[in-house]
Amino acid sequence: MKKLLFIPFLCWALSLVTGQEAFKVPEIPDAAKYSNMTGQATALIVNTINYAKSLGKTLEDAATFTGEQFKTSWNRELGFTGFANGTLYLSVLFFPGAAITIPEQSETMMKCSIALDPEYAKMFPLFNVTLEEYLAFHKGLITIVGDYLGAEYTSELKDLVLTVTIKKK
């Protein structure tokens, strides 16, 4: 008889435990967080580009607006060096799988080469945006930040290699 009473009690207790775990905060490894957030940030940028296009705005309009919003979040006192290092940092974040090298640098200039991952480049057409449009938006935005920090930003894409040159003004 005790077993018969114990079984319903056990079922009730199990339903409480499993019922409490319908929602659970996920435990995500840092590498997965980085990968997911890089994708999310890129998707937001691509969506911004697509939205601007849907309104008849140019990429330059959208990039200028975004650059003006973000430029003051950069530490102006770090100037050219801060801008060059910040650009390298963002390149690592926003171009996953890219091979980044610095073939030239001096006190007043830094040139880096960003060999983009071909798989990364394939995703843009899925969202009605080309890689070239994405890079034009990026260039427009970062040029405004560079100007704010006393630096000149130029870039060129050839065969999935983005060559970036940053010069002190």
C-alpha positions as CSV (number, residue, x, y, z in Angstrom):
1,M,0.0,0.0,0.0
2,K,2.8,2.4,0.8
3,K,4.2,1.8,-2.7
4,L,0.9,2.7,-4.2
5,L,0.8,6.0,-2.3
6,F,4.5,6.7,-3.0
7,I,4.0,6.4,-6.8
8,P,1.5,9.3,-7.1
9,F,3.6,11.4,-4.8
10,L,6.7,10.7,-6.9
11,C,4.8,11.6,-10.1
12,W,3.6,14.8,-8.5
13,A,7.1,15.7,-7.3
14,L,8.6,15.0,-10.7
15,S,6.0,17.2,-12.4
16,L,6.9,20.1,-10.1
17,V,10.6,19.7,-10.9
18,T,10.1,19.4,-14.7
19,G,7.5,22.1,-14.7
20,Q,10.0,24.5,-13.1
21,E,12.5,23.9,-15.9
22,A,10.3,24.9,-18.8
23,F,12.4,28.0,-19.1
24,K,16.1,27.9,-18.4
25,V,18.8,30.5,-18.8
26,P,21.3,29.0,-21.3
27,E,24.9,28.5,-20.5
28,I,26.7,29.6,-23.6
29,P,30.5,29.3,-24.0
30,D,32.3,32.5,-24.8
31,A,33.3,31.4,-28.3
32,A,29.6,30.7,-29.1
33,K,28.7,34.1,-27.7
34,Y,31.2,35.8,-29.9
35,S,30.2,34.0,-33.0
36,N,26.5,34.6,-32.4
37,M,26.9,38.3,-31.6
38,T,29.1,38.9,-34.6
39,G,26.4,37.4,-36.8
40,Q,23.7,39.5,-35.0
41,A,25.7,42.7,-35.3
42,T,26.4,42.1,-39.0
43,A,22.7,41.3,-39.6
44,L,21.8,44.7,-37.9
45,I,24.2,46.5,-40.2
46,V,22.9,44.7,-43.3
47,N,19.4,45.5,-42.2
48,T,20.3,49.2,-41.8
49,I,21.6,49.2,-45.3
50,N,18.6,47.4,-46.7
51,Y,16.3,49.8,-44.8
52,A,18.1,52.8,-46.2
53,K,17.8,51.4,-49.7
54,S,14.1,50.8,-49.2
55,L,13.6,54.5,-48.3
56,G,15.5,55.6,-51.3
57,K,18.5,56.8,-49.2
58,T,22.0,56.2,-50.3
59,L,24.5,54.1,-48.4
60,E,26.4,57.3,-47.8
61,D,23.4,58.8,-46.0
62,A,23.0,55.8,-43.7
63,A,26.8,55.6,-43.1
64,T,27.0,59.4,-42.3
65,F,24.1,59.2,-39.9
66,T,25.6,56.2,-38.1
67,G,29.1,57.6,-38.1
68,E,27.9,60.9,-36.6
69,Q,26.1,58.9,-33.9
70,F,29.1,56.7,-33.0
71,K,32.1,59.0,-33.4
72,T,31.9,60.6,-29.9
73,S,32.0,57.2,-28.3
74,W,35.7,57.0,-29.4
75,N,38.3,58.5,-27.1
76,R,39.4,61.6,-29.1
77,E,42.6,61.9,-27.0
78,L,43.9,58.6,-28.4
79,G,43.9,60.2,-31.9
80,F,45.5,58.5,-34.8
81,T,47.0,55.6,-32.8
82,G,43.7,54.9,-31.0
83,F,41.8,55.0,-34.3
84,A,44.3,52.6,-36.0
85,N,44.2,50.2,-33.1
86,G,40.4,50.5,-32.8
87,T,40.0,49.8,-36.5
88,L,42.2,46.7,-36.2
89,Y,40.1,45.6,-33.2
90,L,36.9,46.1,-35.1
91,S,38.3,44.3,-38.1
92,V,39.0,41.2,-36.0
93,L,35.4,41.3,-34.7
94,F,33.5,42.2,-37.8
95,F,35.4,40.1,-40.3
96,P,35.4,36.6,-38.7
97,G,37.7,34.1,-40.3
98,A,39.7,36.9,-42.0
99,A,43.5,36.8,-42.1
100,I,44.7,40.2,-41.0
101,T,48.2,41.4,-41.5
102,I,50.0,44.8,-41.1
103,P,52.5,45.0,-44.1
104,E,53.4,48.7,-43.4
105,Q,53.4,51.0,-40.5
106,S,55.0,54.2,-39.3
107,E,54.4,57.0,-36.8
108,T,51.9,58.5,-39.1
109,M,50.5,55.6,-41.2
110,M,49.2,52.1,-40.9
111,K,48.3,49.8,-43.7
112,C,46.6,46.5,-43.1
113,S,45.5,43.7,-45.3
114,I,42.2,41.8,-44.5
115,A,41.8,38.6,-46.5
116,L,38.1,38.0,-46.1
117,D,36.8,34.4,-45.7
118,P,35.0,33.5,-48.9
119,E,32.2,31.9,-46.8
120,Y,31.6,35.2,-45.0
121,A,31.3,37.0,-48.3
122,K,28.5,34.6,-49.5
123,M,26.0,35.7,-46.9
124,F,25.3,39.3,-48.0
125,P,23.3,38.5,-51.2
126,L,20.9,36.5,-49.0
127,F,19.9,39.8,-47.4
128,N,19.6,41.9,-50.5
129,V,23.0,43.5,-49.9
130,T,26.3,43.0,-51.6
131,L,29.6,42.7,-50.0
132,E,30.6,45.9,-51.7
133,E,27.6,47.8,-50.2
134,Y,28.5,46.5,-46.8
135,L,32.1,47.7,-47.2
136,A,30.9,51.0,-48.5
137,F,28.7,51.5,-45.5
138,H,31.6,50.5,-43.2
139,K,34.0,52.9,-45.0
140,G,31.5,55.8,-44.8
141,L,31.0,55.3,-41.1
142,I,34.6,54.7,-40.2
143,T,35.8,57.6,-42.3
144,I,33.7,60.0,-40.1
145,V,35.1,58.4,-36.9
146,G,38.7,58.8,-38.4
147,D,38.1,62.4,-39.2
148,Y,36.9,63.0,-35.7
149,L,40.1,61.5,-34.4
150,G,42.4,63.3,-36.8
151,A,43.0,60.4,-39.2
152,E,42.3,59.7,-42.8
153,Y,40.8,56.2,-43.7
154,T,40.9,54.7,-47.2
155,S,40.2,51.2,-48.3
156,E,40.2,49.1,-51.5
157,L,38.7,45.6,-52.2
158,K,40.4,43.3,-54.7
159,D,39.8,39.6,-54.9
160,L,38.3,39.4,-51.4
161,V,41.3,41.2,-49.9
162,L,40.5,44.5,-48.3
163,T,43.5,46.9,-48.1
164,V,43.0,49.6,-45.5
165,T,45.3,52.6,-45.1
166,I,45.0,54.9,-42.1
167,K,47.1,58.2,-42.1
168,K,47.5,60.8,-39.4
169,K,46.2,64.2,-40.5
